[in-house]
Amino acid sequence: VDAICVSSLVGSRKPELAIFAEAARRCRVPFAGWMVGDAPIADIQGGHLAGLTTIWLHRGRVWDRADVKPDFVAQTVTEAAKTILDHLIG
């Protein structure tokens, strides 16, 4: 873990752009990349609004939203990590 970014301490929460920017700042990485999460609005819509590529952890659930869609779907964090690595390595 490179950093912890707690919304109540930062004063911003997902899906607000500021929390994503603060997380990147705390990790000392460019504000770009991936958002992996299981919440359609906070994680997936928030990730899209932040310009991130998203992976929804479905955990046996069905995606039922028409207003936003994840870029990728994974069952586990391990599967999500493999998706990211496959795209970085090519």
Secondary structure, 3 states (H helix, E strand, C coil): CCCCCCHHHHCCCCCCHHHHHHHHHHHCCCCCCEEEECCHHHHHHHHHHCCCEEEEECCCCCCCCCCCCCCEEECCHHHHHHHHHHHHHC
